[in-house]
Amino acid sequence: MNTRSSDSPQFGAPVPDWTPPPTPEGVVMTGRYATLEPLNAEKHAALLFRAYEGEDHVWDYLPYGPFTSSAQYHRWVHSVADKSDPVFFAVRNLDTGHFDGVLSLLRIDPAAGSIEVGHINFSPALQRTPVATEALFLTMQWAFEAGYRRFEWKCDALNVPSRRAGQRLGLSYEGTFRQATVYKGRNRDTAWFAAIDKEWPALKEAFRVWLDPSNFNEEGHQIERLSDLTALVRVATDPML
C-alpha cells in the first residue's frame, strides 16, 4: 500500500556507485593474538575435538553437537568445511599455537552488503580472552573493509552471555524474532544485533585501544572495559541486560 503524499516523498538515502563486496571463501585473517583460517577436517578436527572434549555445555545453543567421538566430529567438520555459506574458520591462539575454537561468516548477501558472524563455539580455554575478542574483531574488520554495509550477530534470546557479548562488541540491539526456529526439539526466539558501516571507524578505534597490550596489567587483567569503549557507538541497548 502506498500512502505517500505527493508533497513529501519518503525514500532511502542514495547508495552511489554501489559495488557488491567479495565473499569470504579462502580468506585468512591474522591479528596480534589470533589467526582465523578456513576450517579443514584433516588439519583441525582432531585438535578441536580435544579442545571441546568433556565440555558438552559449549554445544547447548548450537543446532548440532555434542559429538561423542573424534571420528564423529571429523565427519561433521568435513560436511561443513567446503560450504560457501556458512564459511567456517578455525581459531588459532598465536601464543600457544593451539586451535581452540570455531566461528563462521554466514547469511552472506553481497548484493545487500550484509553478513553475519555465527556458529561461534569457543572452548573454555578460549573464552573470555583477548584471543576470543580479537577473533570476533577480525571478522568484523574483514567484513567492513571488504565493503559490507551491515554486520549481524544473532543468538537464542535465552542465551544471556551471547546477548551480552554482542553488546560488548558494540553491536546494537534490533529486536527479538519470536518463534524464529526450532532446534534440538526446542523453540528459539532469536535476538538480533548489528553494526553498520558508518559505525565501523569508532568501533575499530575502540578495539584498537582495548586490544593494545598496554590495556592489560601484569596479571593480564583489562584496564579499560571494551563495553565502555563501545557504549557510545551503540544506538540501541538490549533491554534484558
HUDASUL-V572938 format. One record per residue. RES is the residue in one small letter. SS is DSSP state (@ for helix, = for strand, . for the rest). BURIAL is I if it has 9 or more other C-alpha atoms within 8 Angstrom, else O. D_FIRST is the distance of its C-alpha to the first C-alpha in whole Angstrom. Layout:
RES,SS,BURIAL,D_FIRST ; RES,SS,BURIAL,D_FIRST
This chain:
m,.,O,0 ; n,.,O,4 ; t,.,O,6 ; r,.,O,9 ; s,.,O,12 ; s,.,O,15 ; d,.,O,17 ; s,.,O,16 ; p,.,O,14 ; q,.,O,14 ; f,.,O,15 ; g,.,O,17 ; a,.,O,21 ; p,.,O,22 ; v,.,O,24 ; p,.,O,27 ; d,.,O,29 ; w,.,O,28 ; t,.,O,30 ; p,.,I,30 ; p,.,I,33 ; p,.,O,35 ; t,.,O,35 ; p,.,O,38 ; e,.,O,40 ; g,.,O,44 ; v,.,O,43 ; v,.,O,46 ; m,=,I,46 ; t,=,O,49 ; g,.,O,49 ; r,.,O,52 ; y,.,I,52 ; a,=,I,50 ; t,=,I,49 ; l,=,I,46 ; e,=,I,47 ; p,=,I,46 ; l,.,I,46 ; n,.,I,49 ; a,@,I,51 ; e,@,O,54 ; k,@,O,54 ; h,@,I,52 ; a,@,I,52 ; a,@,I,56 ; l,@,I,55 ; l,@,I,52 ; f,@,I,53 ; r,@,O,56 ; a,@,I,54 ; y,@,I,52 ; e,.,O,55 ; g,.,O,55 ; e,.,O,52 ; d,@,I,50 ; h,@,O,48 ; v,@,I,46 ; w,@,I,44 ; d,.,O,43 ; y,.,O,39 ; l,.,O,39 ; p,.,O,38 ; y,.,O,42 ; g,.,O,45 ; p,.,O,48 ; f,.,O,50 ; t,.,O,54 ; s,.,O,55 ; s,@,I,55 ; a,@,O,55 ; q,@,I,52 ; y,@,I,50 ; h,@,I,51 ; r,@,I,50 ; w,@,O,46 ; v,@,I,47 ; h,@,I,48 ; s,@,O,44 ; v,@,I,42 ; a,.,I,44 ; d,.,O,43 ; k,.,O,39 ; s,.,O,37 ; d,.,O,34 ; p,.,I,36 ; v,=,I,38 ; f,=,I,41 ; f,=,I,44 ; a,=,I,47 ; v,=,I,48 ; r,=,I,51 ; n,=,I,53 ; l,.,I,55 ; d,.,O,58 ; t,.,O,59 ; g,.,O,58 ; h,.,O,56 ; f,=,I,53 ; d,=,I,51 ; g,=,I,48 ; v,=,I,45 ; l,=,I,41 ; s,=,I,38 ; l,=,I,35 ; l,=,I,33 ; r,=,I,29 ; i,=,I,30 ; d,=,O,27 ; p,.,I,28 ; a,.,O,25 ; a,.,O,24 ; g,.,I,27 ; s,=,I,27 ; i,=,I,30 ; e,=,I,31 ; v,=,I,34 ; g,=,I,35 ; h,=,O,38 ; i,=,I,40 ; n,=,I,44 ; f,=,I,46 ; s,.,I,50 ; p,.,O,51 ; a,.,O,54 ; l,.,I,50 ; q,.,O,48 ; r,.,O,49 ; t,.,O,50 ; p,@,O,50 ; v,@,I,49 ; a,@,I,46 ; t,@,I,45 ; e,@,I,46 ; a,@,I,44 ; l,@,O,41 ; f,@,I,41 ; l,@,I,42 ; t,@,I,39 ; m,@,I,37 ; q,@,I,39 ; w,@,I,39 ; a,@,I,35 ; f,@,I,34 ; e,@,O,37 ; a,@,O,36 ; g,.,I,33 ; y,.,I,31 ; r,.,I,28 ; r,=,I,27 ; f,=,I,30 ; e,=,I,29 ; w,=,I,31 ; k,=,I,30 ; c,=,I,33 ; d,=,I,33 ; a,.,I,32 ; l,.,O,36 ; n,.,I,38 ; v,@,O,38 ; p,@,O,41 ; s,@,O,38 ; r,@,I,35 ; r,@,I,38 ; a,@,O,39 ; g,@,I,35 ; q,@,I,36 ; r,@,I,39 ; l,.,I,38 ; g,.,I,36 ; l,.,I,32 ; s,=,I,30 ; y,=,I,28 ; e,=,I,25 ; g,=,O,24 ; t,=,I,26 ; f,=,I,24 ; r,=,O,25 ; q,=,I,27 ; a,=,I,26 ; t,=,O,29 ; v,=,I,33 ; y,=,O,36 ; k,.,O,39 ; g,.,O,38 ; r,=,O,37 ; n,=,I,33 ; r,=,I,32 ; d,=,I,29 ; t,=,I,29 ; a,=,I,29 ; w,=,I,27 ; f,=,I,29 ; a,=,I,28 ; a,=,I,30 ; i,=,I,29 ; d,@,I,31 ; k,@,O,31 ; e,@,I,33 ; w,@,I,35 ; p,@,O,38 ; a,@,I,38 ; l,@,I,38 ; k,@,I,41 ; e,@,O,43 ; a,@,I,43 ; f,@,I,44 ; r,@,O,46 ; v,@,O,48 ; w,@,I,48 ; l,@,I,49 ; d,.,O,52 ; p,@,O,55 ; s,@,O,56 ; n,@,I,54 ; f,=,I,56 ; n,.,I,59 ; e,.,O,62 ; e,.,O,61 ; g,.,O,58 ; h,.,O,56 ; q,=,I,53 ; i,.,O,53 ; e,.,O,50 ; r,.,O,47 ; l,@,I,44 ; s,@,I,42 ; d,@,O,43 ; l,@,I,43 ; t,@,I,39 ; a,.,I,38 ; l,.,O,37 ; v,.,I,35 ; r,.,I,33 ; v,.,O,30 ; a,.,O,29 ; t,.,O,32 ; d,.,I,32 ; p,.,O,32 ; m,.,O,35 ; l,.,O,37
